[in-house]
């Protein structure tokens, strides 16, 4: 099937999972995957959360994102991927002064 | 972790999975996911294959790809996604005269 994000209404989240600031997201979700096309605004962050039965793969489309992962900070820029494997926790921040756009997948490993 | 495709050597596949033409791909693989950044050349295709214990999510970065899925042909253009859910089979073709670049994930659902 084709997922055309232009046809999925954008939802604005404030303080996603206990973070701060604005996250705009368009999601396709079934029982096996979440597929997301999102914009994290400047200064915004998500709250820390764990991926116990799934993982998260984030492909940065534009801008850059700072990920807190396993006690370290790592930066992913356009064209790069952050991978939070099963059993780990993470959160992300946009520490820049422009939007960070990313494509993310959360697949269930069961 | 960060996956920087610029640091992963590109591998050229000829006739991937029984298809035809050229596929250049840079892959990160562990026991739970395959994460791929690939270019399907003009006129190239993959062979048909099934996803029995996993799925495949393909995000088109540039160009367009034609997917044969469940007996139909569907086209994904830059910014769009083709999703082959678990238990289905598919293959893709580049019917254009320019490269199709895509980011794909094959997560294991077990």
Backbone of each chain as ProteinMPNN parsed JSONL, in Angstrom:
{"seq_chain_A": "XXXXXXXXXXXXXXXXXXXXXXXXXXXXXXXXXXXXXXXXXXXXXXXXXXXXXXXXXXXXXXXXXXXXXXXXXXXXXXXXXXXXXXXXXXXXXXXXXXXXXXXXXXXXXX", "coords_chain_A": {"N_chain_A": [[0.834, -1.193, 0.0], [0.297, 2.335, -0.513], [1.468, 5.026, 1.391], [0.568, 8.199, 1.741], [1.614, 11.012, 2.997], [0.695, 13.563, 2.649], [-1.991, 13.294, 2.567], [-2.773, 12.671, 5.078], [-4.055, 13.947, 8.002], [-2.342, 16.476, 9.814], [-1.246, 16.331, 13.149], [-0.925, 18.238, 16.051], [1.245, 17.969, 18.709], [1.793, 18.827, 22.041], [4.473, 18.959, 24.155], [5.302, 16.19, 23.908], [5.089, 12.918, 25.144], [5.857, 13.818, 27.642], [7.807, 15.65, 27.105], [8.868, 18.877, 25.869], [7.567, 21.804, 24.176], [6.746, 21.923, 20.62], [5.487, 19.359, 18.512], [4.728, 18.323, 15.356], [2.837, 15.941, 13.673], [2.249, 13.284, 11.335], [0.687, 10.297, 11.067], [0.721, 6.796, 10.253], [-0.738, 3.902, 11.464], [-0.74, 0.523, 12.373], [-1.33, -2.779, 13.769], [1.229, -3.725, 13.808], [3.175, -1.822, 13.081], [4.203, 1.593, 13.602], [4.211, 4.372, 11.556], [5.677, 7.32, 10.832], [5.629, 10.777, 9.941], [7.17, 13.623, 10.723], [7.572, 16.835, 12.369], [9.798, 18.369, 14.463], [9.832, 21.141, 16.422], [11.967, 24.087, 16.791], [13.795, 24.1, 19.817], [12.147, 22.249, 20.988], [11.388, 19.066, 22.562], [11.158, 15.48, 23.085], [9.774, 13.425, 25.713], [11.709, 11.17, 27.772], [11.61, 7.737, 26.907], [11.007, 4.18, 26.797], [11.746, 1.363, 24.647], [10.503, -1.453, 24.786], [9.302, -3.692, 23.574], [9.557, -3.202, 20.98], [11.278, -1.261, 18.443], [12.904, 1.812, 17.443], [13.369, 3.577, 14.489], [14.791, 6.336, 13.106], [14.839, 8.473, 10.475], [16.44, 11.272, 9.367], [15.073, 13.882, 7.629], [15.317, 16.644, 7.11], [17.248, 19.286, 8.608], [18.512, 18.921, 11.992], [18.762, 16.538, 14.665], [19.137, 15.978, 18.152], [19.924, 13.21, 20.0], [19.36, 11.546, 23.029], [20.766, 8.805, 24.271], [21.377, 5.779, 25.767], [22.842, 7.039, 27.786], [24.428, 8.859, 26.468], [24.894, 11.667, 24.2], [23.917, 11.982, 20.893], [24.136, 13.16, 17.566], [22.008, 13.422, 14.803], [21.971, 14.146, 11.436], [20.503, 15.515, 8.378], [19.726, 12.866, 6.21], [20.929, 10.993, 7.749], [20.584, 8.366, 10.254], [19.038, 7.674, 13.362], [19.034, 4.97, 15.533], [17.195, 3.29, 17.829], [17.459, 0.524, 19.51], [15.66, -2.518, 20.428], [14.717, -2.726, 23.835], [16.04, -0.555, 24.771], [16.179, 2.908, 25.866], [15.263, 6.297, 25.03], [15.438, 9.828, 24.168], [14.657, 12.804, 22.29], [15.885, 15.988, 21.095], [15.433, 19.183, 19.61], [17.864, 21.225, 19.101], [18.437, 23.321, 17.536], [17.827, 26.353, 15.572], [15.919, 26.002, 13.669], [13.328, 24.103, 11.995], [13.183, 20.539, 12.496], [12.794, 17.857, 10.436], [11.538, 14.625, 10.194], [11.399, 11.101, 9.383], [9.969, 8.331, 10.786], [9.948, 5.004, 12.122], [8.281, 2.683, 14.128], [8.5, -0.468, 14.713], [6.864, -3.449, 15.791], [8.338, -6.058, 17.599], [7.179, -8.619, 17.805]], "CA_chain_A": [[0.0, 0.0, 0.0], [1.004, 3.617, -0.508], [1.143, 5.983, 2.447], [0.815, 9.56, 1.241], [1.464, 11.841, 4.195], [-0.071, 14.761, 2.309], [-3.421, 13.0, 2.753], [-3.012, 12.347, 6.487], [-4.092, 15.217, 8.749], [-1.247, 16.695, 10.761], [-1.681, 16.522, 14.535], [0.068, 18.958, 16.853], [1.445, 17.488, 20.064], [2.54, 19.749, 22.911], [5.13, 18.204, 25.229], [5.11, 14.771, 23.573], [5.609, 11.946, 26.123], [6.464, 14.525, 28.775], [8.836, 16.592, 26.662], [8.421, 20.268, 25.828], [7.479, 22.408, 22.857], [5.785, 21.468, 19.606], [5.756, 18.284, 17.557], [3.648, 18.12, 14.388], [3.078, 14.592, 13.177], [1.266, 12.576, 10.515], [0.995, 8.906, 11.395], [-0.016, 5.596, 9.868], [-0.538, 2.943, 12.541], [-1.517, -0.72, 12.469], [-0.918, -3.533, 14.96], [2.634, -4.135, 13.675], [4.096, -0.697, 12.9], [3.834, 2.999, 13.513], [4.988, 5.024, 10.51], [5.442, 8.725, 11.173], [6.349, 11.871, 9.27], [7.001, 14.589, 11.806], [8.416, 18.022, 12.493], [10.071, 18.81, 15.833], [10.12, 22.57, 16.313], [13.149, 24.553, 17.526], [13.651, 24.136, 21.272], [11.248, 21.201, 21.473], [11.959, 17.751, 22.876], [10.227, 14.464, 23.568], [10.172, 12.864, 26.998], [12.41, 9.892, 27.655], [10.712, 6.584, 26.891], [11.724, 2.945, 26.466], [11.198, 0.515, 23.575], [10.684, -2.785, 25.364], [8.868, -4.76, 22.66], [9.71, -2.698, 19.618], [12.453, -0.406, 18.343], [12.556, 3.005, 16.666], [14.343, 3.978, 13.481], [14.473, 7.719, 12.733], [15.607, 8.99, 9.333], [16.288, 12.727, 9.37], [14.818, 14.396, 6.284], [15.982, 17.955, 7.056], [17.625, 19.779, 9.92], [19.25, 17.949, 12.793], [18.157, 16.137, 15.935], [20.062, 15.469, 19.175], [19.318, 12.068, 20.688], [19.938, 11.068, 24.278], [20.657, 7.346, 24.078], [22.37, 5.026, 26.552], [23.687, 7.932, 28.58], [25.237, 9.754, 25.636], [24.159, 12.493, 23.24], [24.383, 11.768, 19.523], [23.43, 14.054, 16.65], [21.707, 12.901, 13.466], [21.684, 15.214, 10.471], [19.736, 15.076, 7.196], [20.285, 11.714, 5.525], [21.424, 10.034, 8.739], [19.579, 7.627, 11.012], [19.197, 7.251, 14.753], [18.394, 3.67, 15.765], [17.023, 2.889, 19.228], [17.114, -0.898, 19.405], [14.752, -3.059, 21.442], [15.238, -2.811, 25.195], [16.723, 0.683, 25.128], [15.33, 4.096, 25.976], [15.867, 7.471, 24.389], [14.589, 10.975, 23.845], [15.328, 13.675, 21.318], [15.728, 17.434, 21.213], [15.858, 20.041, 18.504], [18.657, 22.289, 19.724], [18.744, 24.309, 16.504], [16.831, 27.421, 15.451], [15.032, 25.709, 12.538], [12.591, 22.852, 12.136], [13.799, 19.255, 12.156], [11.779, 16.994, 9.838], [12.04, 13.248, 10.197], [10.552, 9.961, 9.069], [10.301, 7.348, 11.821], [9.187, 3.758, 12.176], [8.333, 1.889, 15.369], [7.949, -1.794, 14.424], [6.741, -4.38, 16.906], [9.146, -7.273, 17.435], [6.436, -9.771, 18.312]], "C_chain_A": [[0.87, 1.245, 0.0], [0.527, 4.434, 0.687], [1.566, 7.359, 1.949], [0.547, 10.518, 2.401], [0.685, 13.119, 3.916], [-1.57, 14.559, 2.537], [-3.764, 12.625, 4.188], [-3.001, 13.663, 7.274], [-2.938, 15.305, 9.755], [-1.834, 16.977, 12.142], [-0.562, 17.215, 15.305], [0.091, 18.412, 18.272], [2.235, 18.547, 20.829], [3.14, 18.925, 24.045], [4.964, 16.707, 25.072], [5.815, 13.851, 24.573], [6.325, 12.623, 27.297], [7.612, 15.446, 28.398], [8.3, 18.008, 26.683], [8.332, 20.755, 24.383], [6.592, 21.621, 21.912], [6.332, 20.38, 18.694], [4.536, 18.149, 16.663], [3.877, 16.77, 13.718], [1.908, 14.058, 12.359], [1.611, 11.103, 10.587], [0.1, 7.917, 10.659], [0.293, 4.545, 10.927], [-1.384, 1.695, 12.288], [-0.977, -1.506, 13.664], [0.55, -3.944, 14.923], [3.622, -2.981, 13.566], [3.406, 0.641, 13.152], [4.78, 3.623, 12.499], [4.662, 6.509, 10.581], [6.257, 9.679, 10.319], [6.117, 13.109, 10.13], [7.964, 15.751, 11.707], [8.561, 18.364, 13.97], [10.561, 20.251, 15.754], [11.37, 22.954, 17.108], [12.861, 24.62, 19.024], [12.776, 23.039, 21.845], [12.013, 19.905, 21.755], [10.831, 16.767, 23.149], [10.661, 14.079, 24.976], [10.906, 11.547, 26.786], [11.398, 8.753, 27.729], [11.494, 5.362, 26.422], [10.992, 2.177, 25.362], [11.414, -0.942, 23.973], [10.317, -3.916, 24.408], [8.939, -4.335, 21.203], [11.043, -1.954, 19.545], [11.995, 0.884, 17.676], [13.719, 3.351, 15.74], [13.914, 5.347, 12.959], [15.411, 8.158, 11.618], [15.367, 10.501, 9.263], [16.184, 13.222, 7.932], [15.458, 15.769, 6.105], [16.226, 18.446, 8.467], [18.46, 18.769, 10.675], [18.573, 17.723, 14.131], [19.253, 15.613, 16.864], [19.34, 14.395, 19.974], [20.094, 11.747, 21.959], [19.694, 9.564, 24.305], [21.763, 6.661, 24.854], [23.363, 5.956, 27.256], [24.581, 8.861, 27.798], [24.322, 10.612, 24.771], [24.771, 12.251, 21.864], [23.513, 12.592, 18.586], [23.243, 13.368, 15.305], [21.307, 14.069, 12.576], [20.963, 14.638, 9.259], [20.459, 13.942, 6.473], [20.828, 10.658, 6.469], [20.267, 9.452, 9.541], [20.0, 7.513, 12.475], [18.396, 5.97, 14.923], [18.391, 3.394, 17.26], [16.564, 1.433, 19.2], [16.267, -1.349, 20.585], [15.452, -3.135, 22.801], [15.951, -1.555, 25.655], [15.708, 1.83, 25.278], [16.058, 5.286, 25.362], [14.912, 8.664, 24.464], [15.367, 11.877, 22.91], [14.978, 15.134, 21.548], [16.079, 18.089, 19.888], [16.549, 21.256, 19.12], [19.004, 23.396, 18.735], [17.656, 25.389, 16.465], [15.938, 27.237, 14.218], [14.388, 24.345, 12.724], [13.471, 21.632, 11.812], [12.672, 18.328, 11.677], [12.34, 15.578, 9.776], [10.943, 12.246, 9.869], [10.941, 8.862, 10.055], [9.38, 6.144, 11.742], [9.382, 3.116, 13.534], [7.692, 0.537, 15.05], [7.91, -2.66, 15.677], [7.552, -5.644, 16.624], [8.44, -8.483, 18.058], [5.216, -9.993, 17.441]], "O_chain_A": [[2.017, 1.224, 0.446], [-0.671, 4.518, 0.957], [2.75, 7.641, 1.763], [-0.604, 10.796, 2.74], [0.085, 13.697, 4.822], [-2.322, 15.523, 2.681], [-4.913, 12.296, 4.487], [-2.025, 14.41, 7.209], [-2.613, 14.339, 10.445], [-2.782, 17.748, 12.289], [0.602, 16.824, 15.218], [-0.934, 18.396, 18.954], [3.219, 19.09, 20.327], [2.419, 18.274, 24.802], [4.531, 16.027, 26.003], [7.013, 14.0, 24.814], [7.27, 12.075, 27.866], [8.31, 15.964, 29.269], [7.375, 18.31, 27.437], [8.95, 20.183, 23.485], [5.8, 20.774, 22.327], [7.45, 20.455, 18.185], [3.434, 17.892, 17.147], [4.979, 16.484, 13.25], [0.744, 14.337, 12.646], [2.712, 10.703, 10.208], [-1.093, 8.149, 10.464], [1.458, 4.319, 11.254], [-2.583, 1.787, 12.023], [-0.244, -0.955, 14.484], [1.065, -4.461, 15.913], [4.79, -3.139, 13.92], [2.203, 0.796, 12.945], [5.995, 3.432, 12.567], [3.51, 6.908, 10.41], [7.422, 9.423, 10.014], [4.987, 13.584, 10.246], [9.012, 15.675, 11.066], [7.57, 18.62, 14.653], [11.567, 20.546, 15.109], [11.783, 22.218, 18.004], [11.823, 25.128, 19.447], [12.67, 22.907, 23.065], [13.118, 19.686, 21.259], [9.695, 17.163, 23.41], [11.784, 14.373, 25.386], [10.748, 10.893, 25.755], [10.45, 8.799, 28.513], [12.511, 5.486, 25.74], [9.785, 2.326, 25.175], [12.379, -1.58, 23.552], [10.944, -4.975, 24.425], [8.442, -5.025, 20.313], [11.843, -2.013, 20.479], [10.811, 1.033, 17.375], [14.879, 3.407, 16.151], [12.811, 5.501, 12.434], [16.628, 8.208, 11.799], [14.23, 10.95, 9.116], [17.086, 13.009, 7.122], [16.072, 16.037, 5.072], [15.515, 18.078, 9.402], [19.049, 17.867, 10.079], [17.897, 18.606, 14.659], [20.167, 14.907, 16.437], [18.28, 14.64, 20.551], [21.323, 11.686, 21.957], [18.55, 9.111, 24.355], [22.945, 6.924, 24.632], [24.563, 5.684, 27.307], [25.4, 9.575, 28.376], [23.134, 10.326, 24.626], [25.989, 12.308, 21.695], [22.304, 12.709, 18.787], [24.182, 12.809, 14.738], [20.431, 14.865, 12.913], [20.828, 13.421, 9.127], [21.647, 14.043, 6.165], [21.153, 9.549, 6.044], [19.144, 9.956, 9.518], [21.171, 7.284, 12.781], [17.238, 5.886, 14.516], [19.446, 3.277, 17.884], [15.405, 1.15, 18.898], [16.168, -0.66, 21.601], [16.607, -3.548, 22.906], [16.418, -1.483, 26.792], [14.552, 1.723, 24.87], [17.278, 5.287, 25.199], [13.732, 8.516, 24.782], [16.58, 11.737, 22.755], [13.936, 15.469, 22.11], [16.924, 17.595, 19.141], [15.899, 22.186, 19.596], [19.773, 24.302, 19.056], [16.691, 25.341, 17.227], [15.284, 28.179, 13.771], [14.855, 23.532, 13.521], [14.371, 21.695, 10.975], [11.724, 18.051, 12.412], [13.478, 15.367, 9.357], [9.751, 12.498, 10.048], [12.115, 8.503, 10.15], [8.215, 6.241, 11.357], [10.503, 3.016, 14.033], [6.469, 0.407, 15.109], [8.811, -2.608, 16.514], [7.459, -6.225, 15.543], [9.067, -9.275, 18.762], [4.441, -10.917, 17.688]]}, "seq_chain_B": "XXXXXXXXXXXXXXXXXXXXXXXXXXXXXXXXXXXXXXXXXXXXXXXXXXXXXXXXXXXXXXXXXXXXXXXXXXXXXXXXXXXXXXXXXXXXXXXXXXXXXXXXXXXXXX", "coords_chain_B": {"N_chain_B": [[21.982, 4.642, 18.539], [23.925, 6.114, 15.885], [23.422, 5.865, 12.428], [25.349, 6.332, 9.757], [25.156, 6.64, 6.526], [27.043, 7.485, 4.732], [29.36, 6.432, 5.646], [29.22, 3.775, 5.227], [30.156, 1.228, 3.106], [29.131, 1.203, -0.303], [27.291, -1.288, -1.958], [27.025, -2.981, -4.99], [24.33, -4.543, -6.506], [23.369, -6.886, -8.894], [20.523, -7.645, -10.607], [18.798, -8.094, -8.323], [17.462, -10.357, -6.034], [16.511, -11.902, -8.127], [15.585, -10.07, -9.908], [16.141, -7.457, -12.359], [18.827, -5.499, -13.797], [20.475, -2.723, -12.075], [21.135, -2.277, -8.612], [22.174, -0.219, -6.099], [23.375, -0.331, -2.841], [23.461, 0.528, 0.62], [23.792, -0.873, 3.693], [22.615, -1.391, 7.041], [22.544, -3.987, 9.329], [21.06, -5.946, 11.822], [19.987, -8.518, 14.169], [17.336, -7.905, 14.337], [16.497, -5.889, 12.573], [16.725, -4.764, 9.151], [18.271, -2.031, 7.703], [18.263, 0.17, 5.145], [19.812, 2.132, 2.595], [19.334, 3.032, -0.568], [19.796, 2.882, -4.157], [17.882, 2.48, -6.963], [18.424, 1.778, -10.237], [17.556, 3.296, -13.455], [15.205, 1.399, -15.288], [15.689, -0.88, -13.836], [14.78, -3.629, -11.645], [13.501, -5.411, -8.758], [13.327, -8.896, -7.845], [10.256, -10.718, -7.311], [9.247, -11.197, -3.951], [8.465, -12.589, -0.713], [7.239, -11.438, 2.501], [7.255, -13.013, 5.156], [7.766, -13.217, 7.909], [8.359, -10.729, 8.612], [8.164, -7.232, 7.692], [8.116, -4.679, 5.118], [9.081, -1.357, 4.842], [9.19, 1.326, 2.759], [10.588, 4.362, 2.111], [10.49, 6.88, -0.158], [13.116, 8.768, -1.279], [14.06, 10.262, -3.463], [12.997, 10.64, -6.881], [10.891, 8.087, -8.403], [9.126, 5.058, -7.659], [7.739, 2.027, -8.851], [5.542, -0.235, -7.508], [4.685, -3.614, -7.324], [2.103, -5.106, -5.873], [0.056, -7.218, -4.122], [-1.255, -7.944, -6.489], [-1.673, -5.57, -7.814], [-0.487, -2.482, -9.302], [1.312, 0.081, -7.836], [2.365, 3.432, -7.374], [5.025, 5.077, -5.821], [6.136, 8.203, -4.91], [8.691, 10.76, -4.323], [8.918, 11.399, -0.882], [6.768, 9.868, -0.275], [5.472, 6.671, 0.918], [5.847, 3.192, 0.477], [4.295, 0.385, 1.812], [4.756, -2.862, 2.659], [3.062, -5.18, 4.188], [3.308, -7.7, 6.812], [3.242, -11.072, 5.665], [2.652, -10.618, 3.067], [3.591, -10.277, -0.446], [5.872, -8.731, -2.747], [7.28, -6.686, -5.419], [9.56, -4.324, -6.941], [9.945, -1.722, -9.411], [11.918, 0.475, -11.371], [10.646, 2.55, -13.483], [11.293, 4.85, -14.71], [13.454, 7.347, -16.269], [15.471, 8.129, -14.625], [17.487, 7.934, -11.618], [16.147, 6.21, -8.739], [15.978, 6.882, -5.416], [15.924, 5.487, -2.226], [14.911, 4.918, 1.192], [14.814, 2.197, 3.275], [13.26, -0.115, 5.519], [13.362, -3.278, 6.985], [11.844, -4.804, 9.387], [11.937, -7.386, 11.829], [9.19, -9.284, 12.88], [9.219, -10.794, 15.26]], "CA_chain_B": [[23.179, 4.736, 17.713], [23.772, 6.827, 14.613], [23.812, 5.174, 11.204], [25.752, 7.326, 8.762], [25.329, 5.843, 5.306], [28.269, 7.899, 4.041], [30.487, 5.631, 6.157], [28.969, 2.363, 4.904], [30.481, 1.023, 1.685], [28.004, 0.88, -1.177], [27.42, -2.57, -2.65], [26.207, -3.043, -6.217], [23.653, -5.808, -6.766], [22.852, -7.037, -10.261], [19.397, -8.59, -10.606], [18.511, -8.372, -6.908], [16.395, -11.34, -5.768], [15.96, -12.391, -9.388], [15.132, -8.964, -10.754], [17.089, -7.112, -13.427], [19.457, -4.189, -13.693], [21.401, -2.379, -10.99], [20.712, -1.734, -7.321], [23.299, 0.119, -5.224], [22.765, -0.285, -1.52], [24.271, 0.603, 1.841], [22.908, -1.526, 4.658], [22.919, -1.757, 8.424], [21.74, -5.177, 9.623], [21.247, -6.746, 13.027], [19.041, -9.643, 14.169], [15.959, -7.404, 14.415], [16.143, -4.992, 11.467], [17.619, -4.331, 8.076], [18.07, -0.609, 7.427], [18.92, 0.276, 3.84], [19.749, 3.353, 1.796], [19.593, 2.37, -1.847], [19.459, 3.507, -5.441], [17.48, 1.557, -8.031], [18.735, 2.471, -11.489], [16.497, 3.276, -14.476], [14.982, 0.116, -15.946], [15.977, -2.002, -12.938], [13.69, -4.139, -10.801], [13.837, -6.532, -7.878], [12.457, -10.043, -8.039], [9.169, -10.797, -6.331], [9.62, -11.936, -2.733], [7.435, -12.459, 0.326], [7.66, -11.03, 3.846], [6.453, -13.91, 5.99], [7.976, -12.981, 9.341], [8.737, -9.326, 8.763], [7.465, -6.391, 6.716], [9.067, -3.726, 4.538], [8.611, 0.023, 4.719], [10.089, 2.008, 1.819], [10.376, 5.81, 2.008], [11.168, 7.342, -1.368], [13.863, 10.012, -1.044], [13.978, 11.019, -4.718], [12.516, 9.837, -8.002], [9.668, 7.34, -8.115], [9.209, 3.608, -7.743], [6.48, 1.32, -9.102], [5.485, -1.449, -6.708], [3.69, -4.645, -7.619], [1.703, -5.499, -4.516], [-1.3, -7.772, -4.07], [-1.869, -7.985, -7.809], [-1.859, -4.232, -8.387], [0.708, -1.653, -9.39], [1.137, 1.354, -7.142], [3.552, 4.265, -7.554], [5.412, 5.935, -4.693], [7.025, 9.306, -5.31], [9.501, 11.323, -3.232], [8.142, 11.793, 0.284], [5.72, 8.875, -0.027], [5.911, 5.387, 1.456], [5.207, 1.913, 0.17], [4.318, -0.508, 2.966], [4.418, -4.272, 2.398], [2.868, -5.71, 5.537], [3.663, -9.104, 7.026], [2.414, -12.059, 4.994], [2.431, -10.217, 1.674], [4.769, -10.279, -1.306], [5.951, -7.55, -3.612], [8.549, -6.317, -6.053], [9.511, -2.94, -7.405], [10.611, -1.379, -10.662], [12.125, 1.886, -11.713], [10.189, 2.696, -14.873], [11.644, 6.193, -15.167], [14.794, 7.443, -16.872], [16.436, 8.672, -13.659], [17.638, 7.092, -10.427], [15.19, 6.272, -7.627], [16.701, 6.706, -4.159], [14.957, 5.203, -1.167], [15.315, 4.461, 2.515], [13.897, 1.088, 3.566], [13.455, -0.882, 6.742], [12.717, -4.593, 7.096], [11.909, -5.223, 10.778], [11.417, -8.721, 12.145], [8.05, -9.261, 13.81], [9.302, -11.935, 16.185]], "C_chain_B": [[22.868, 5.51, 16.437], [24.212, 5.911, 13.482], [24.071, 6.244, 10.151], [26.079, 6.57, 7.478], [26.584, 6.238, 4.532], [29.468, 7.059, 4.476], [30.31, 4.138, 5.904], [29.271, 2.161, 3.424], [29.244, 0.631, 0.879], [28.294, -0.428, -1.912], [26.497, -2.562, -3.87], [25.647, -4.445, -6.398], [23.156, -5.801, -8.208], [21.731, -8.065, -10.227], [19.011, -9.044, -9.208], [17.292, -9.278, -6.748], [15.717, -11.841, -7.058], [15.37, -11.316, -10.276], [16.146, -8.69, -11.856], [17.695, -5.738, -13.175], [20.178, -3.985, -12.374], [20.719, -1.756, -9.777], [21.974, -1.478, -6.505], [22.747, 0.32, -3.826], [23.811, -0.21, -0.411], [23.374, 0.154, 2.985], [23.502, -1.575, 6.059], [21.984, -2.915, 8.774], [22.078, -5.715, 11.007], [20.178, -7.838, 13.037], [17.587, -9.198, 14.191], [15.535, -6.538, 13.236], [17.204, -5.003, 10.367], [17.271, -2.892, 7.777], [18.913, -0.282, 6.195], [18.756, 1.653, 3.217], [20.22, 2.96, 0.4], [19.196, 3.23, -3.037], [19.103, 2.418, -6.437], [17.607, 2.311, -9.356], [17.569, 2.402, -12.483], [16.404, 1.908, -15.146], [15.208, -1.1, -15.055], [14.736, -2.399, -12.15], [14.268, -5.141, -9.813], [12.957, -7.705, -8.295], [11.356, -10.039, -6.996], [9.632, -11.642, -5.147], [8.574, -11.663, -1.665], [8.066, -12.07, 1.66], [6.827, -11.805, 4.864], [6.582, -13.619, 7.486], [8.419, -11.554, 9.625], [7.852, -8.505, 7.835], [8.526, -5.548, 6.027], [8.388, -2.378, 4.383], [9.631, 0.777, 3.884], [9.687, 3.478, 1.727], [11.175, 6.305, 0.803], [11.801, 8.713, -1.113], [13.853, 10.884, -2.295], [13.6, 10.084, -5.847], [11.203, 9.15, -7.677], [9.864, 5.855, -8.386], [7.816, 3.037, -7.98], [6.525, -0.019, -8.38], [4.36, -2.352, -7.194], [3.34, -5.283, -6.284], [0.262, -5.976, -4.545], [-2.008, -7.66, -5.414], [-2.143, -6.647, -8.45], [-0.51, -3.544, -8.507], [0.407, -0.33, -8.713], [2.449, 2.117, -7.213], [3.778, 5.105, -6.306], [6.423, 6.958, -5.197], [7.742, 9.876, -4.087], [8.603, 11.823, -2.099], [7.028, 10.827, 0.625], [6.341, 7.543, 0.39], [5.143, 4.253, 0.779], [5.39, 1.015, 1.386], [3.856, -1.887, 2.529], [4.287, -4.924, 3.765], [3.16, -7.208, 5.59], [2.685, -10.043, 6.318], [2.147, -11.748, 3.532], [3.735, -10.325, 0.88], [4.714, -9.067, -2.229], [7.243, -7.554, -4.429], [8.419, -4.909, -6.595], [10.313, -2.762, -8.676], [10.84, 0.124, -10.719], [11.824, 2.045, -13.195], [10.531, 4.063, -15.448], [13.037, 6.184, -15.806], [15.802, 8.101, -15.941], [16.45, 7.785, -12.405], [16.477, 7.276, -9.444], [15.959, 5.936, -6.35], [15.678, 6.486, -3.051], [15.646, 4.721, 0.096], [14.318, 3.379, 2.902], [14.274, 0.386, 4.858], [12.699, -2.196, 6.616], [12.871, -5.039, 8.551], [11.311, -6.615, 10.966], [10.287, -8.598, 13.171], [8.072, -10.499, 14.715], [10.5, -11.73, 17.103]], "O_chain_B": [[21.729, 5.559, 15.973], [25.253, 5.26, 13.569], [23.167, 6.956, 9.715], [27.134, 5.947, 7.357], [27.128, 5.439, 3.769], [30.47, 6.983, 3.765], [31.143, 3.33, 6.314], [28.703, 2.85, 2.577], [28.421, -0.168, 1.327], [29.396, -0.642, -2.418], [25.331, -2.18, -3.776], [26.397, -5.42, -6.438], [22.588, -4.813, -8.673], [21.953, -9.22, -9.862], [18.908, -10.241, -8.943], [16.219, -8.984, -7.274], [14.527, -12.157, -7.075], [14.727, -11.616, -11.282], [16.914, -9.572, -12.242], [17.142, -4.924, -12.436], [20.458, -4.938, -11.647], [19.875, -0.866, -9.881], [22.751, -2.397, -6.247], [21.773, 1.048, -3.634], [24.888, -0.8, -0.498], [22.316, 0.739, 3.217], [24.703, -1.769, 6.246], [20.777, -2.835, 8.543], [23.249, -5.916, 11.328], [19.525, -8.063, 12.018], [16.689, -10.032, 14.075], [14.346, -6.455, 12.926], [18.391, -5.216, 10.612], [16.097, -2.56, 7.613], [20.133, -0.443, 6.21], [17.691, 2.264, 3.305], [21.381, 2.596, 0.214], [18.39, 4.155, -2.938], [19.914, 1.538, -6.725], [16.975, 3.348, -9.56], [16.696, 1.542, -12.359], [17.423, 1.329, -15.525], [14.946, -2.228, -15.471], [13.786, -1.63, -12.007], [15.372, -5.653, -9.998], [11.968, -7.531, -9.006], [11.495, -9.436, -5.931], [10.31, -12.656, -5.31], [7.883, -10.645, -1.698], [9.241, -12.328, 1.918], [5.821, -11.307, 5.368], [5.617, -13.761, 8.236], [8.804, -11.221, 10.746], [6.898, -9.028, 7.259], [9.713, -5.687, 6.322], [7.276, -2.273, 3.865], [10.802, 0.86, 4.253], [8.573, 3.797, 1.311], [12.396, 6.159, 0.759], [11.116, 9.68, -0.779], [13.662, 12.097, -2.209], [13.85, 8.881, -5.78], [10.48, 9.579, -6.778], [10.665, 5.459, -9.233], [6.837, 3.496, -7.391], [7.422, -0.832, -8.605], [3.24, -1.906, -7.44], [4.178, -5.92, -5.647], [-0.641, -5.239, -4.939], [-3.192, -7.329, -5.484], [-2.77, -6.577, -9.507], [0.477, -3.961, -7.9], [-0.617, 0.3, -8.977], [3.523, 1.523, -7.124], [2.864, 5.756, -5.799], [7.426, 6.616, -5.823], [7.431, 9.513, -2.952], [7.652, 12.571, -2.328], [6.405, 10.938, 1.681], [7.542, 7.314, 0.244], [3.939, 4.354, 0.544], [6.491, 0.893, 1.923], [2.721, -2.067, 2.087], [5.29, -5.19, 4.428], [3.247, -7.884, 4.565], [1.47, -9.845, 6.361], [1.492, -12.524, 2.837], [4.822, -10.447, 1.445], [3.66, -8.471, -2.454], [8.167, -8.323, -4.161], [7.32, -4.366, -6.697], [11.225, -3.531, -8.979], [10.064, 0.92, -10.191], [12.646, 1.715, -14.05], [10.104, 4.397, -16.553], [13.702, 5.15, -15.871], [16.851, 8.573, -16.381], [15.536, 6.993, -12.176], [15.903, 8.361, -9.337], [16.518, 4.848, -6.218], [14.688, 7.211, -2.953], [16.765, 4.208, 0.086], [13.109, 3.609, 2.865], [15.444, 0.308, 5.233], [11.543, -2.224, 6.194], [13.907, -5.592, 8.919], [10.311, -6.968, 10.341], [10.412, -7.909, 14.183], [7.051, -11.161, 14.9], [10.767, -12.567, 17.965]]}, "name": "protein", "num_of_chains": 2, "seq": "XXXXXXXXXXXXXXXXXXXXXXXXXXXXXXXXXXXXXXXXXXXXXXXXXXXXXXXXXXXXXXXXXXXXXXXXXXXXXXXXXXXXXXXXXXXXXXXXXXXXXXXXXXXXXXXXXXXXXXXXXXXXXXXXXXXXXXXXXXXXXXXXXXXXXXXXXXXXXXXXXXXXXXXXXXXXXXXXXXXXXXXXXXXXXXXXXXXXXXXXXXXXXXXXXXXXXXXXXXXX"}
